[in-house]
Amino acid sequence: ERANRGELLSPTLYLAGPSFSDASINSPEEAIARVREQKQQGWDLLKIHPGLTREEYDAMARTAREVGMRWVGHVPAAVGLVHALEMGQETIDHLDGYIEYLEGDKGPLDRAKLEDIVRRTREAGAWVVPTMALWEVLIGARPLETLLAYPELRYMPPQMVENWTRAHRARLESPNYNRERAERIAANRKEILRALHRGGVRILFGTDAPQQFSVPGFSIHREIPVLLECGLTPYEILRTATRNVGEYFRHKDRFGTIEVGARADLILVKGNPLSNVENLKHLAGVMVRGRWLPEREIQERLERIAARYRPAAR
């Protein structure tokens, strides 16, 4: 609300309420009550995490349709991807539902089954938020030394980076960790996204920041190279992060394009990102709701953040 009143410099936020999971929902009746409560509280979306039973999920979905709310997120194992699509889940996040459905953690993907689920996704009108770079971290497909070399870590609280480091080290040292399996899942995720993209499924850009080693803002530039590997062009990547998002939230406001009447959110870069997507890193400035932030001011703000977390000289 402070941001909407112009009291706080912030992007426009569309927010989900506390998530639906086995930790928060214990019956279909609780699912129904939580949907109605979040509608009354004014949340924009319902967020689904793993652990719901099919009965709880269906109760949530029916009530959400009744009150006019959209539900998004993970696909609970007991629900399954096909049923989630049939019930009307509007975004499938992280591709984990596809990996589970296609058994992508076990070996090569079944091509016929992949093409069928692409068709089902497209016909259901669902969107996909792949979060590719983050998932390579979470499955252990990126070495710790690579992650610790990210220069953007200086903008995060040291304790948070330490927690991320500890979590990733524990992941890689777990007796259940298998490097070959992690790389197989990462490769299959890319194959799934290629197929979804070729099949005309609508994609929304997302990084899930500030998850592990996913620093807000900078995580965009970790995601882009993976999307390029999956066959998206620079233009198509830009579209997933701008026009597509505006289309998804078109019932909220008009944004995602640069035209008269649209909300004045845009970036100005020093080179053409369509010829080289790396030009997105070279900012001339950012406009947020009509307020212009030149490169100098952005760098000054970043330096103040870094200084806050820099060890004091002894």
C-alpha positions as CSV (number, residue, x, y, z in Angstrom):
1,E,0.0,0.0,0.0
2,R,2.9,2.4,0.8
3,A,4.4,1.6,-2.7
4,N,1.0,2.2,-4.3
5,R,0.8,5.6,-2.6
6,G,4.3,6.5,-3.9
7,E,5.8,6.5,-0.3
8,L,8.1,3.6,-1.1
9,L,10.3,3.1,-4.1
10,S,9.2,-0.4,-5.3
11,P,8.0,-2.3,-8.2
12,T,4.3,-2.9,-8.4
13,L,3.6,-6.0,-6.4
14,Y,1.0,-8.7,-7.1
15,L,1.1,-11.1,-4.1
16,A,-0.1,-14.5,-3.2
17,G,-1.2,-15.2,0.4
18,P,0.3,-17.8,2.7
19,S,0.6,-21.0,0.8
20,F,-1.5,-24.1,0.6
21,S,0.5,-27.2,1.7
22,D,0.5,-30.1,4.0
23,A,1.9,-27.8,6.7
24,S,-1.0,-25.4,6.5
25,I,-4.0,-27.4,5.3
26,N,-5.3,-30.6,7.0
27,S,-8.7,-31.0,5.4
28,P,-10.9,-30.0,2.4
29,E,-12.8,-27.8,4.8
30,E,-9.6,-25.9,5.8
31,A,-8.8,-25.4,2.2
32,I,-12.2,-23.9,1.5
33,A,-12.0,-21.6,4.5
34,R,-8.5,-20.4,3.6
35,V,-9.5,-19.6,0.0
36,R,-12.4,-17.5,1.3
37,E,-10.2,-15.8,3.9
38,Q,-7.5,-14.9,1.4
39,K,-10.2,-13.5,-1.0
40,Q,-11.6,-11.4,1.8
41,Q,-8.0,-10.2,2.7
42,G,-7.4,-9.0,-0.9
43,W,-4.6,-11.3,-2.0
44,D,-4.1,-11.5,-5.7
45,L,-3.3,-15.2,-6.1
46,L,-3.4,-18.5,-4.2
47,K,0.0,-20.2,-3.9
48,I,0.2,-24.0,-4.0
49,H,3.1,-25.9,-2.4
50,P,3.6,-29.7,-2.3
51,G,1.7,-31.9,0.1
52,L,-2.0,-31.3,-0.6
53,T,-4.2,-34.3,-1.0
54,R,-6.4,-34.5,-4.1
55,E,-9.5,-33.8,-2.0
56,E,-7.9,-30.7,-0.4
57,Y,-6.7,-29.5,-3.8
58,D,-10.1,-30.0,-5.5
59,A,-11.9,-28.2,-2.6
60,M,-9.4,-25.3,-3.0
61,A,-9.9,-25.2,-6.8
62,R,-13.7,-25.3,-6.8
63,T,-13.8,-22.6,-4.1
64,A,-11.3,-20.5,-6.0
65,R,-13.3,-20.6,-9.1
66,E,-16.4,-19.8,-7.1
67,V,-14.9,-16.6,-5.6
68,G,-12.9,-15.6,-8.7
69,M,-9.3,-16.3,-7.6
70,R,-6.4,-17.9,-9.5
71,W,-4.2,-20.5,-8.1
72,V,-0.6,-21.0,-9.1
73,G,2.6,-22.8,-8.1
74,H,3.8,-26.4,-7.6
75,V,1.8,-29.5,-8.5
76,P,1.3,-31.7,-5.4
77,A,2.3,-35.3,-6.0
78,A,-1.1,-36.6,-5.0
79,V,-2.8,-34.3,-7.5
80,G,-0.6,-34.9,-10.6
81,L,0.0,-32.6,-13.5
82,V,-2.8,-33.8,-15.7
83,H,-5.4,-33.3,-13.0
84,A,-4.0,-29.9,-12.1
85,L,-4.4,-28.8,-15.7
86,E,-7.9,-30.2,-15.9
87,M,-8.9,-28.4,-12.7
88,G,-7.6,-25.1,-14.1
89,Q,-4.3,-24.3,-12.4
90,E,-3.2,-21.1,-14.2
91,T,0.6,-21.4,-13.8
92,I,2.7,-24.4,-13.4
93,D,5.9,-23.3,-11.6
94,H,9.4,-24.7,-11.6
95,L,8.7,-27.6,-14.1
96,D,8.9,-30.1,-11.2
97,G,5.4,-31.3,-12.0
98,Y,6.6,-32.2,-15.5
99,I,9.7,-34.0,-14.3
100,E,7.5,-36.1,-12.0
101,Y,4.9,-36.8,-14.7
102,L,7.6,-37.7,-17.3
103,E,9.9,-39.5,-14.8
104,G,12.6,-37.2,-15.9
105,D,14.8,-38.1,-12.9
106,K,15.1,-41.7,-14.1
107,G,16.3,-41.5,-17.6
108,P,15.5,-40.2,-21.1
109,L,12.1,-38.6,-21.7
110,D,9.3,-40.5,-23.5
111,R,8.9,-38.3,-26.6
112,A,5.2,-39.2,-27.2
113,K,4.3,-38.6,-23.6
114,L,6.2,-35.3,-23.7
115,E,4.4,-34.1,-26.8
116,D,1.0,-35.1,-25.3
117,I,1.6,-33.1,-22.1
118,V,2.7,-30.1,-24.1
119,R,-0.6,-30.3,-26.0
120,R,-2.6,-30.7,-22.8
121,T,-0.8,-27.7,-21.3
122,R,-1.4,-25.5,-24.4
123,E,-5.1,-26.5,-24.6
124,A,-5.6,-25.9,-20.9
125,G,-4.4,-22.3,-21.4
126,A,-1.9,-22.7,-18.6
127,W,1.3,-20.6,-18.2
128,V,4.7,-22.0,-17.2
129,V,7.2,-20.3,-15.0
130,P,10.4,-22.5,-15.4
131,T,12.9,-21.0,-12.9
132,M,15.7,-22.9,-14.7
133,A,18.8,-21.4,-13.1
134,L,17.5,-21.8,-9.5
135,W,16.6,-25.4,-10.0
136,E,20.1,-26.2,-11.2
137,V,21.2,-25.0,-7.8
138,L,18.5,-26.9,-5.9
139,I,19.1,-30.2,-7.6
140,G,22.9,-29.9,-7.2
141,A,23.8,-29.3,-10.8
142,R,25.9,-26.2,-10.1
143,P,29.2,-26.5,-8.2
144,L,29.4,-24.6,-4.9
145,E,32.6,-22.8,-6.1
146,T,30.8,-21.5,-9.1
147,L,28.0,-20.1,-6.9
148,L,30.3,-18.5,-4.4
149,A,32.0,-16.6,-7.2
150,Y,28.8,-14.7,-8.1
151,P,29.8,-11.0,-7.6
152,E,26.2,-10.1,-6.7
153,L,26.4,-11.9,-3.4
154,R,27.9,-8.8,-2.0
155,Y,24.4,-7.3,-2.0
156,M,23.0,-10.0,0.3
157,P,23.3,-10.3,4.1
158,P,26.4,-12.4,4.9
159,Q,24.3,-14.6,7.2
160,M,22.0,-15.4,4.3
161,V,24.9,-16.3,2.0
162,E,26.3,-18.4,4.8
163,N,23.0,-20.2,5.1
164,W,22.8,-20.8,1.4
165,T,26.4,-22.1,1.4
166,R,25.7,-24.5,4.2
167,A,22.5,-25.8,2.5
168,H,24.3,-26.4,-0.8
169,R,27.2,-28.1,0.8
170,A,24.9,-30.4,2.7
171,R,23.1,-31.1,-0.5
172,L,26.3,-32.1,-2.3
173,E,27.5,-34.2,0.6
174,S,24.3,-36.0,1.2
175,P,24.5,-39.8,0.7
176,N,21.4,-39.5,-1.6
177,Y,23.2,-37.0,-3.9
178,N,24.2,-38.3,-7.3
179,R,25.9,-35.9,-9.7
180,E,24.9,-37.8,-12.8
181,R,21.3,-37.8,-11.7
182,A,21.4,-34.1,-11.0
183,E,22.8,-33.4,-14.5
184,R,20.2,-35.7,-16.1
185,I,17.4,-33.8,-14.4
186,A,18.9,-30.5,-15.5
187,A,19.2,-31.8,-19.1
188,N,15.6,-33.1,-19.1
189,R,14.3,-29.9,-17.7
190,K,15.8,-28.1,-20.7
191,E,14.3,-30.6,-23.1
192,I,10.9,-30.1,-21.5
193,L,11.1,-26.3,-21.8
194,R,12.2,-26.6,-25.4
195,A,9.2,-28.7,-26.2
196,L,6.8,-26.4,-24.3
197,H,8.2,-23.4,-26.2
198,R,8.0,-25.1,-29.6
199,G,4.5,-26.3,-28.7
200,G,3.2,-22.8,-28.2
201,V,2.8,-22.9,-24.4
202,R,3.0,-19.4,-22.9
203,I,6.0,-18.8,-20.6
204,L,6.4,-16.2,-17.8
205,F,9.9,-15.2,-16.7
206,G,10.7,-15.9,-13.1
207,T,13.7,-16.6,-10.9
208,D,12.1,-17.2,-7.4
209,A,14.6,-14.7,-5.9
210,P,15.7,-14.5,-3.2
211,Q,16.0,-18.2,-3.1
212,Q,19.4,-19.9,-2.8
213,F,22.1,-18.0,-4.7
214,S,19.3,-16.2,-6.6
215,V,19.9,-12.5,-5.9
216,P,16.9,-10.2,-6.8
217,G,17.6,-8.4,-10.1
218,F,20.8,-10.1,-10.8
219,S,19.1,-13.5,-11.0
220,I,17.6,-12.4,-14.3
221,H,21.0,-12.6,-15.9
222,R,21.5,-16.1,-14.5
223,E,18.2,-17.3,-16.0
224,I,18.6,-15.8,-19.5
225,P,21.6,-18.0,-20.7
226,V,19.6,-21.1,-19.8
227,L,16.5,-19.9,-21.7
228,L,18.8,-19.2,-24.7
229,E,20.0,-22.9,-24.5
230,C,16.3,-23.9,-24.5
231,G,15.7,-22.3,-27.9
232,L,14.2,-18.9,-26.9
233,T,15.5,-15.9,-28.9
234,P,16.4,-12.7,-27.1
235,Y,13.1,-11.2,-28.2
236,E,11.2,-14.1,-26.9
237,I,13.0,-14.0,-23.6
238,L,12.2,-10.3,-23.3
239,R,8.6,-11.0,-24.1
240,T,8.3,-13.5,-21.3
241,A,9.4,-10.8,-18.8
242,T,7.4,-7.9,-20.2
243,R,4.4,-8.3,-22.5
244,N,3.5,-11.8,-21.3
245,V,3.5,-10.7,-17.6
246,G,1.3,-7.7,-18.6
247,E,-1.1,-10.1,-20.4
248,Y,-1.2,-12.4,-17.4
249,F,-2.2,-9.5,-15.1
250,R,-4.2,-7.6,-17.7
251,H,-7.2,-7.6,-15.3
252,K,-5.1,-5.7,-12.8
253,D,-3.5,-2.9,-14.9
254,R,-2.0,-2.1,-18.3
255,F,1.7,-2.7,-18.4
256,G,4.5,-4.7,-20.1
257,T,4.6,-2.6,-23.2
258,I,5.9,0.9,-24.0
259,E,2.8,2.7,-25.4
260,V,0.5,5.5,-24.5
261,G,-1.8,4.5,-21.6
262,A,0.5,1.8,-20.2
263,R,2.1,2.0,-16.8
264,A,5.5,3.7,-17.1
265,D,7.8,0.8,-16.1
266,L,10.8,0.3,-18.4
267,I,14.5,0.0,-18.7
268,L,16.9,1.9,-21.0
269,V,20.0,0.0,-22.1
270,K,23.1,1.2,-23.9
271,G,23.0,-1.4,-26.7
272,N,20.4,-3.5,-28.6
273,P,19.5,-6.6,-26.6
274,L,18.0,-8.2,-29.6
275,S,21.4,-8.5,-31.3
276,N,23.2,-9.3,-28.0
277,V,21.2,-10.1,-24.9
278,E,24.2,-9.2,-22.7
279,N,23.3,-5.6,-23.5
280,L,20.6,-5.9,-20.8
281,K,23.4,-5.7,-18.2
282,H,24.4,-2.2,-19.5
283,L,21.8,0.1,-18.0
284,A,21.4,3.7,-18.8
285,G,18.5,3.9,-16.4
286,V,15.2,2.5,-15.1
287,M,11.8,4.0,-15.0
288,V,9.5,2.8,-12.1
289,R,5.9,4.0,-12.3
290,G,7.1,7.1,-14.1
291,R,10.0,7.9,-11.8
292,W,13.3,7.9,-13.7
293,L,16.4,6.4,-12.0
294,P,19.5,7.1,-13.9
295,E,22.4,4.7,-13.9
296,R,24.4,6.9,-11.4
297,E,21.6,6.7,-8.8
298,I,21.2,3.0,-9.3
299,Q,24.9,2.4,-8.8
300,E,24.9,4.6,-5.7
301,R,22.1,2.7,-4.2
302,L,23.8,-0.6,-4.9
303,E,27.0,0.6,-3.3
304,R,25.2,1.6,-0.2
305,I,23.7,-1.9,0.0
306,A,27.2,-3.5,-0.5
307,A,28.7,-1.1,2.1
308,R,26.1,-2.2,4.6
309,Y,27.3,-5.8,4.3
310,R,31.0,-5.2,3.9
311,P,33.2,-6.3,6.8
312,A,34.4,-3.4,8.9
313,A,38.1,-2.5,8.6
314,R,40.2,-3.4,11.6
